[in-house]
Structure formats: C-alpha cells, structure tokens
C-alpha cells in the first residue's frame, strides 16, 4: 500500500473491525498479517500524525465549542441520534492527546511491536520522529495503568472501492483512493454515537448489558442493498466463512476486476453481470438450492420487477413486505437485507442464535407472550423486551449475536 494513500488517522470509539467481522454482518473483508499491519502503521507514522477528533466527538478548530452525537427520543424510528452541543470542557478532546483516560497532557501512546519472535513495546510520540524503545518484555505504564495494544489491519471491498485500515486500540489509519474517505466514513457509520445506544440498555437486563459492553466495537455498516440481497440468500443454512467464500467466488467469476495490477480483487457483480450465469453455472459453485433463488432474483432485478431504487426509498415495514414478495426471500433474509442493506437499524432478524437467546433469557416470566401459540413466539418475545429500543433494536441484536457466538455467559472471549 503506497504511503501517500493514507488519508487520516482518527480516534474512533466503539469501532472494532474484528468484532464487526464476527457479528452477523457479511461484508467483504480480509485480515492482513501482523507484519503487514505493522508496516502500515509505520507508514502512517512516517507521514506524521494527521489525527482528527473522534467521529463521535468532533472538535472545532481554535479550541472552541465541541459537539457530539446526542440521543433524541428513544421512541423515534430510523436514525435515533442527532447533533447536540456540549459545553466546553465537558468532553475530552481527542486532538494530539494521549488516548488513556485521564492523560491529556503527555503526548505518547503505547504500541506493541513484534521483531522476529521477540515482542517489544514502543513508546510512540504523536509528534512525528520521537520514539523511545523499551526493552523486550517491558510494558510502558502510566498513572492510569498499562496501555499496551496490538496493531491489526484489514482490507475491505465495497462495490468498486478498496480500503485498507490499520487499527491500534481506538486509533484507526485509513488508506484509500483520492476522494473516497467520505464514502468510507459513511460506510462505517462513523457519524453515529453507538456509545449512547450501549448506555441506553436497561440496567436490569444483565445479559443485554454484558453483551453490549462485550461487543461495543460493532457498528452497522451501510452496505449496498443488491449485494446484501444476494449475500443473505446465500446465507441460508451456511456458516459465515462459507458465505464469504461463495460471495468471493461469485465476484471472481462475474464481477469486474478492480485494484492494482497483481491484485486479484473483484467488484460485486451487478444484476446484469450475475444474470449472465446459467443455473448450471451457479450449481457448479456449490450454491445448492440457493442457485435457483439467485437466478430468479437476478432476472427480476434485470426486468425491473425488483426495483432496487424504489426499495431504497421504502421505510422498514414497506421494505419487509416488498422483499418477502420475491422467490427465495423469507422473513429472516428480508430482515437482514433491511438491517444491513438499507440500514434500517430497527430491524431485528431472528436466526438460530437469537432464537436460543430469546428462549433462554427472555421467555421465563414473560407472561401472556409465553402462553400463546408456539408459532411467532420469538417475535412476540422480541417485541415485548426490545420495543423500548425502538429505532435501533437491530444494533442490540448484533451485540447479542456476537456475544453468544463468542461464548456468552459461559466465558466469552474476544
């Protein structure tokens, strides 16, 4: 990755690409090696820190008023947050300050660096050119405790765009093409305060609070609705690694080649490109019974029966009804398309993981909801216990999904 493609280093709370990758979101991301991650981070350092304020706490130049995302009425549907003023001094500013809480003067962060088999901890100044190597095995400490952290890096493909992101703690360095940074900021939904969603969790709901705190780096990506329709049709009865492998196979065979020379990267195929595939071709990719769904949906999209532009303008109830009218799209797939493809974060998909959670954690003591017919029981439980989070219940669903997949109350590990 050429050094001159770095666009910014930003402190972003509640943003962890590894957690997002292991949530229920199926997006095109590849984790790079530790050596590649370190190279990217050093490239960012070599350019000098162009640190921007947190996406959730932007700071105006000149040391004036700061603003942050403030929660509005929790009963609102759609986007539950808007900009609200914060009095000067009420929020920690993120420009050129240490990231540890309580340390606002010392301009150092602690970043672990691997050299061969030995791990050393580098004390890196925000001001470029100032580094101090500590002995291997020694951790840098301050009054707020030990703050060592690892650097990770990922490559993400969305449409015809490619991003490489390196992360160290709450800091993320973005490497992308000219004019594309705004696209990726929107893609990662960096303008929304997910911390306030976590803070809104009922303190009496111990399971949900633990899940939200554990998966606090998850954000709902703003992905393309066509890509999500095909991806979640593929997802039926498939694991996340299998889904990703099948998506990449479709892209390699039918998508347009993108990226630099020597990089085998492909855009997600358009409806017309994918419609060129015969049913037998799709079956060869081991899509099984999903092949006939994909073939029919491609035909509908090309004929205009599936109007993607119209779908993008629909609200959640209308989008659900519309999507369920197409062959191969049921309740769960429609909900996933709404949540991940239309960014209707009130959507609450119920799969086997969420069903297990609802029955174990929320069925006991649910009263009349538990006494009704078994059909629709989980939907009634979700309505009863998550209606209070109207407008963003789908975000909490993702926290639970991730927490449960990582072990839940039996000992979840990140």
C-alpha positions as CSV (number, residue, x, y, z in Angstrom):
1,X,0.0,0.0,0.0
2,X,1.7,3.2,-1.1
3,X,2.4,5.6,1.8
4,X,0.8,8.6,0.0
5,X,-2.6,7.0,0.1
6,X,-3.1,7.4,3.8
7,X,-5.9,9.8,4.3
8,X,-6.3,10.2,8.1
9,X,-5.6,8.7,11.5
10,X,-8.6,9.1,13.7
11,X,-9.6,8.2,17.2
12,X,-12.9,6.4,17.0
13,X,-14.8,5.0,19.9
14,X,-16.9,1.8,19.5
15,X,-15.2,0.7,16.3
16,X,-13.5,-2.7,16.1
17,X,-13.2,-4.3,12.6
18,X,-12.6,-7.7,14.1
19,X,-15.8,-7.5,16.1
20,X,-17.8,-6.3,13.1
21,X,-16.4,-9.2,11.0
22,X,-17.6,-11.7,13.6
23,X,-21.0,-10.2,14.0
24,X,-23.9,-11.2,11.8
25,X,-22.8,-8.8,9.1
26,X,-21.5,-10.4,5.9
27,X,-19.1,-8.0,4.3
28,X,-16.0,-8.4,2.1
29,X,-13.1,-8.1,4.5
30,X,-9.7,-9.8,4.7
31,X,-7.4,-9.7,7.7
32,X,-3.8,-8.9,6.9
33,X,-0.8,-10.4,8.5
34,X,0.8,-9.0,11.7
35,X,3.8,-7.9,9.6
36,X,1.6,-6.1,7.0
37,X,-0.3,-4.4,9.9
38,X,3.0,-3.2,11.4
39,X,4.2,-1.9,8.0
40,X,1.0,0.1,7.5
41,X,1.2,1.6,11.0
42,X,4.8,2.6,10.5
43,X,3.8,4.2,7.1
44,X,1.2,6.2,9.0
45,X,3.8,7.3,11.5
46,X,6.3,8.2,8.8
47,X,3.8,10.6,7.2
48,X,3.3,12.3,10.6
49,X,0.1,12.2,12.7
50,X,-2.8,13.8,10.9
51,X,-5.0,13.0,13.9
52,X,-8.6,14.1,13.7
53,X,-11.1,14.3,16.5
54,X,-13.3,11.3,17.4
55,X,-16.1,10.8,14.9
56,X,-18.4,10.9,17.9
57,X,-16.8,14.0,19.5
58,X,-15.7,16.3,16.7
59,X,-13.8,19.4,17.9
60,X,-13.9,22.7,16.2
61,X,-10.6,24.4,15.5
62,X,-9.5,27.1,17.7
63,X,-10.4,25.3,20.9
64,X,-14.0,26.5,20.9
65,X,-17.2,24.6,21.3
66,X,-17.2,20.8,20.9
67,X,-20.1,18.8,19.6
68,X,-21.1,15.2,19.9
69,X,-23.9,12.9,18.9
70,X,-26.7,13.3,21.4
71,X,-29.6,10.8,21.8
72,X,-33.0,12.0,20.9
73,X,-36.4,10.5,21.9
74,X,-35.9,6.7,22.1
75,X,-39.3,6.1,20.6
76,X,-38.2,7.5,17.2
77,X,-37.8,5.2,14.3
78,X,-35.0,5.5,11.9
79,X,-31.8,7.3,13.0
80,X,-32.0,7.7,16.8
81,X,-29.3,10.3,17.1
82,X,-28.6,13.8,16.1
83,X,-26.0,16.5,16.8
84,X,-26.2,18.3,20.1
85,X,-23.9,20.9,21.7
86,X,-21.6,20.1,24.5
87,X,-20.2,22.7,26.8
88,X,-16.5,23.4,26.5
89,X,-14.7,21.2,29.0
90,X,-17.5,18.7,29.2
91,X,-15.9,16.2,26.8
92,X,-12.3,15.0,26.4
93,X,-10.9,16.4,23.1
94,X,-9.0,13.9,21.0
95,X,-6.6,16.1,19.1
96,X,-2.9,15.5,19.9
97,X,-3.6,13.9,23.3
98,X,-2.8,10.6,24.8
99,X,-5.6,8.0,24.5
100,X,-5.6,6.8,28.1
101,X,-8.4,8.2,30.2
102,X,-7.1,10.9,32.5
103,X,-3.9,11.6,30.4
104,X,-4.5,14.8,28.5
105,X,-1.0,16.2,28.5
106,X,1.6,13.5,27.8
107,X,1.8,13.0,24.0
108,X,2.5,9.3,24.0
109,X,0.7,6.1,23.2
110,X,1.9,2.6,23.8
111,X,2.1,0.3,20.8
112,X,3.5,-3.3,20.9
113,X,5.9,-4.1,18.1
114,X,7.0,-7.5,17.0
115,X,10.6,-8.0,15.9
116,X,11.1,-11.6,14.8
117,X,9.9,-13.7,17.8
118,X,10.5,-11.0,20.4
119,X,7.9,-8.5,21.3
120,X,8.9,-5.0,22.3
121,X,6.8,-2.2,23.3
122,X,7.4,1.1,21.6
123,X,6.5,4.4,23.2
124,X,5.5,6.4,20.2
125,X,5.1,10.2,20.2
126,X,2.2,11.8,18.5
127,X,4.7,14.4,17.3
128,X,6.5,12.6,14.4
129,X,10.1,11.5,14.8
130,X,10.0,10.9,18.6
131,X,10.2,7.3,19.5
132,X,11.7,5.5,22.5
133,X,12.3,1.8,22.5
134,X,11.7,-0.1,25.7
135,X,13.4,-3.4,26.5
136,X,11.6,-6.5,25.2
137,X,9.0,-7.8,27.7
138,X,8.7,-4.4,29.5
139,X,5.4,-2.7,29.4
140,X,5.0,1.1,29.5
141,X,2.8,2.2,32.3
142,X,1.3,5.5,33.4
143,X,-0.9,6.6,36.3
144,X,-3.9,5.1,34.5
145,X,-2.3,1.6,34.2
146,X,-0.8,-0.5,31.5
147,X,-1.8,0.5,28.0
148,X,-0.1,-1.9,25.6
149,X,-2.0,-2.7,22.4
150,X,-1.7,-4.6,19.2
151,X,-1.9,-3.3,15.7
152,X,-4.3,-5.1,13.2
153,X,-5.0,-4.4,9.6
154,X,-7.8,-5.3,7.2
155,X,-8.6,-4.9,3.5
156,X,-12.3,-4.1,2.8
157,X,-14.0,-4.2,-0.6
158,X,-17.3,-2.4,-1.2
159,X,-18.6,-2.1,-4.8
160,X,-15.6,-1.0,-6.8
161,X,-13.8,0.6,-3.9
162,X,-11.0,-0.8,-1.8
163,X,-9.9,0.3,1.7
164,X,-7.0,-0.8,3.9
165,X,-7.5,0.1,7.6
166,X,-4.9,-0.4,10.3
167,X,-6.1,-0.3,14.0
168,X,-4.3,0.2,17.3
169,X,-6.7,0.5,20.1
170,X,-9.1,3.3,19.4
171,X,-7.0,4.7,16.6
172,X,-7.6,3.8,13.0
173,X,-5.5,4.8,10.0
174,X,-7.4,4.7,6.7
175,X,-5.6,4.1,3.4
176,X,-7.9,4.7,0.4
177,X,-8.1,6.4,-3.0
178,X,-8.4,10.1,-3.6
179,X,-11.9,11.4,-2.8
180,X,-13.0,8.2,-1.2
181,X,-12.6,8.9,2.5
182,X,-16.1,10.4,2.9
183,X,-17.5,7.2,1.3
184,X,-15.8,5.0,3.9
185,X,-16.8,7.2,6.8
186,X,-20.4,6.8,5.7
187,X,-19.9,3.1,5.1
188,X,-18.7,2.5,8.7
189,X,-21.5,4.8,10.1
190,X,-18.9,6.8,11.9
191,X,-21.3,9.7,12.5
192,X,-23.5,7.8,14.9
193,X,-22.8,7.6,18.6
194,X,-23.0,3.9,19.4
195,X,-21.8,4.5,22.9
196,X,-25.2,6.1,23.7
197,X,-27.0,3.1,22.4
198,X,-25.0,1.0,24.8
199,X,-25.6,3.4,27.6
200,X,-29.4,3.2,27.0
201,X,-29.5,-0.5,27.8
202,X,-31.8,-1.3,30.8
203,X,-29.5,-1.8,33.8
204,X,-31.9,-4.6,35.0
205,X,-31.2,-6.6,31.8
206,X,-27.9,-8.1,32.8
207,X,-27.5,-10.3,29.8
208,X,-28.0,-7.5,27.3
209,X,-25.8,-5.1,29.2
210,X,-22.9,-7.7,29.3
211,X,-23.4,-8.4,25.5
212,X,-23.4,-4.7,24.7
213,X,-20.3,-4.0,26.7
214,X,-18.5,-7.0,25.2
215,X,-19.4,-6.2,21.6
216,X,-19.1,-2.5,21.9
217,X,-16.9,-2.2,18.8
218,X,-19.7,-3.3,16.5
219,X,-21.3,-0.8,14.1
220,X,-23.9,-1.5,11.5
221,X,-22.3,-1.0,8.1
222,X,-24.0,0.9,5.3
223,X,-23.8,-1.7,2.6
224,X,-25.2,-2.0,-0.9
225,X,-28.7,-3.4,-0.9
226,X,-28.2,-5.6,-4.1
227,X,-25.1,-7.1,-2.6
228,X,-27.0,-7.8,0.7
229,X,-29.9,-9.5,-1.1
230,X,-27.7,-12.0,-2.9
231,X,-25.4,-12.4,0.2
232,X,-28.3,-13.3,2.6
233,X,-30.0,-15.5,0.1
234,X,-26.7,-17.4,0.0
235,X,-26.5,-17.3,3.8
236,X,-29.4,-19.7,4.3
237,X,-28.1,-22.8,6.2
238,X,-24.5,-21.6,5.7
239,X,-21.7,-20.5,8.1
240,X,-20.2,-17.1,7.9
241,X,-16.9,-18.4,6.4
242,X,-18.8,-20.4,3.8
243,X,-20.9,-17.4,2.9
244,X,-17.9,-15.3,2.3
245,X,-16.2,-17.9,0.2
246,X,-19.3,-18.2,-2.0
247,X,-19.6,-14.4,-2.4
248,X,-15.9,-14.2,-3.4
249,X,-16.4,-17.0,-5.9
250,X,-19.3,-15.1,-7.5
251,X,-17.3,-11.9,-7.6
252,X,-14.2,-13.6,-9.2
253,X,-16.3,-15.2,-11.9
254,X,-18.8,-12.5,-12.7
255,X,-17.6,-9.2,-11.2
256,X,-15.3,-6.5,-12.7
257,X,-11.7,-6.7,-11.8
258,X,-10.6,-3.8,-9.6
259,X,-7.5,-2.8,-7.6
260,X,-3.9,-2.6,-8.7
261,X,-2.0,-4.7,-11.1
262,X,-1.2,-8.0,-9.5
263,X,-4.2,-7.8,-7.0
264,X,-6.9,-10.4,-7.6
265,X,-9.8,-8.1,-6.4
266,X,-13.2,-8.0,-8.0
267,X,-16.3,-5.8,-7.6
268,X,-19.6,-7.5,-6.6
269,X,-21.4,-8.3,-9.8
270,X,-24.2,-6.1,-11.0
271,X,-27.6,-7.7,-11.6
272,X,-26.9,-7.9,-15.3
273,X,-23.4,-9.4,-14.8
274,X,-24.8,-12.0,-12.5
275,X,-27.8,-12.7,-14.7
276,X,-25.3,-14.0,-17.3
277,X,-24.8,-17.1,-15.2
278,X,-26.8,-20.1,-16.2
279,X,-28.4,-22.1,-13.4
280,X,-25.9,-24.9,-14.1
281,X,-23.0,-22.4,-13.6
282,X,-24.3,-21.4,-10.2
283,X,-24.8,-25.0,-9.2
284,X,-21.1,-25.6,-10.0
285,X,-20.2,-23.0,-7.4
286,X,-21.9,-25.3,-4.8
287,X,-24.7,-22.9,-4.2
288,X,-27.2,-25.8,-4.0
289,X,-30.9,-25.0,-3.7
290,X,-29.9,-21.3,-3.4
291,X,-28.8,-21.3,-7.1
292,X,-32.4,-21.2,-8.3
293,X,-33.3,-18.3,-5.9
294,X,-30.3,-16.3,-7.2
295,X,-31.2,-16.9,-10.8
296,X,-34.8,-15.9,-10.4
297,X,-33.8,-12.7,-8.3
298,X,-31.3,-11.7,-11.0
299,X,-34.0,-12.0,-13.6
300,X,-36.4,-9.9,-11.5
301,X,-33.8,-7.2,-11.0
302,X,-33.0,-7.0,-14.7
303,X,-36.6,-6.9,-15.7
304,X,-37.4,-4.2,-13.2
305,X,-39.8,-6.4,-11.2
306,X,-37.3,-6.0,-8.3
307,X,-36.9,-2.2,-8.3
308,X,-33.8,-1.5,-6.3
309,X,-34.2,2.3,-6.4
310,X,-37.7,2.1,-5.2
311,X,-36.7,-0.4,-2.5
312,X,-34.0,2.1,-1.2
313,X,-36.7,4.7,-0.6
314,X,-39.0,2.5,1.4
315,X,-39.4,2.5,5.2
316,X,-38.9,-0.6,7.2
317,X,-42.5,-2.1,7.1
318,X,-42.8,-1.4,3.4
319,X,-39.4,-2.9,2.6
320,X,-40.2,-6.0,4.5
321,X,-43.4,-6.6,2.7
322,X,-41.8,-5.8,-0.7
323,X,-38.8,-8.1,-0.2
324,X,-40.9,-11.1,1.0
325,X,-42.7,-11.0,-2.3
326,X,-39.7,-12.4,-4.1
327,X,-38.8,-16.0,-4.6
328,X,-36.2,-17.2,-2.1
329,X,-36.6,-14.3,0.4
330,X,-38.3,-15.1,3.6
331,X,-38.8,-13.3,6.9
332,X,-35.2,-13.7,8.2
333,X,-33.5,-12.8,4.9
334,X,-35.8,-9.8,4.4
335,X,-34.9,-8.6,7.9
336,X,-31.2,-9.0,7.3
337,X,-31.4,-7.0,4.0
338,X,-33.3,-4.3,5.8
339,X,-30.8,-4.1,8.6
340,X,-27.5,-4.4,6.6
341,X,-28.5,-3.3,3.1
342,X,-31.0,-0.5,3.9
343,X,-29.5,0.5,7.3
344,X,-32.9,0.2,8.9
345,X,-31.5,-0.4,12.3
346,X,-34.8,-1.1,13.9
347,X,-34.9,-4.4,12.0
348,X,-34.4,-7.4,14.4
349,X,-33.5,-10.6,12.5
350,X,-34.2,-13.8,14.4
351,X,-31.9,-16.7,13.5
352,X,-31.0,-19.8,15.5
353,X,-28.6,-17.8,17.7
354,X,-31.1,-15.1,18.6
355,X,-33.9,-17.7,19.0
356,X,-31.8,-19.5,21.6
357,X,-31.1,-16.3,23.4
358,X,-34.7,-15.2,23.5
359,X,-36.0,-18.6,24.7
360,X,-33.3,-18.9,27.4
361,X,-33.0,-15.3,28.6
362,X,-36.4,-13.7,27.9
363,X,-39.1,-16.4,27.9
364,X,-39.1,-17.0,31.7
365,X,-41.5,-14.6,33.3
366,X,-42.8,-13.3,30.0
367,X,-46.5,-13.8,31.0
368,X,-49.1,-13.9,28.2
369,X,-46.4,-13.8,25.4
370,X,-45.2,-17.2,26.6
371,X,-48.7,-18.7,26.7
372,X,-49.6,-18.0,23.1
373,X,-49.0,-20.3,20.1
374,X,-45.5,-21.5,19.5
375,X,-45.5,-20.0,16.0
376,X,-44.3,-16.4,16.4
377,X,-43.2,-16.9,20.0
378,X,-39.7,-15.4,19.5
379,X,-41.2,-12.5,17.5
380,X,-43.5,-11.8,20.5
381,X,-40.6,-12.0,22.9
382,X,-38.5,-9.6,20.8
383,X,-41.4,-7.2,20.7
384,X,-42.0,-7.3,24.4
385,X,-38.4,-6.9,25.5
386,X,-36.9,-4.8,22.8
387,X,-39.7,-2.3,22.0
388,X,-38.1,0.1,24.3
389,X,-35.2,0.3,21.9
390,X,-37.4,1.4,19.0
391,X,-35.3,2.7,16.2
392,X,-32.1,0.8,17.0
393,X,-33.0,-2.7,18.3
394,X,-31.1,-4.2,15.5
395,X,-27.8,-2.8,16.9
396,X,-28.5,-4.6,20.2
397,X,-29.4,-7.8,18.3
398,X,-25.9,-7.7,16.8
399,X,-24.3,-7.3,20.3
400,X,-26.2,-10.4,21.5
401,X,-25.3,-12.4,18.3
402,X,-21.6,-11.6,18.7
403,X,-21.6,-12.2,22.5
404,X,-23.3,-15.6,22.1
405,X,-21.1,-16.8,19.3
406,X,-18.0,-15.9,21.3
407,X,-19.2,-18.0,24.3
408,X,-21.7,-15.7,26.1
409,X,-22.1,-16.1,29.8
410,X,-20.2,-19.3,29.7
411,X,-17.0,-17.4,29.1
412,X,-17.0,-15.2,26.1
413,X,-13.5,-14.3,24.7
414,X,-12.6,-11.6,22.3
